[in-house]
């Protein structure tokens, strides 16, 4: 006879929180640093915001690396592993 009891995980109705997008992180950092008197921190916040919007000035090689990382994450992870960068 089939076991019709509820599985152990059936009572867990919480939905895991999704990771924030780059834009969400950039906005959060910019909001936190809005009133900062640290010029470098503000500059970094602006860089993050521009990067999240895809408007950060980059050279051709970096643009290609970002394209591959965005569209082929498994390839990027494999290459990082081969270079020993994943540690």
Secondary structure by P-SEA (a helix, b strand, c coil): cccccccccccccccccccccaaaaaaaaaaaacccccaaaaaaaaaaaaaaaccccccaaaaaaaaaaaccaaaaaaaaaaacccc
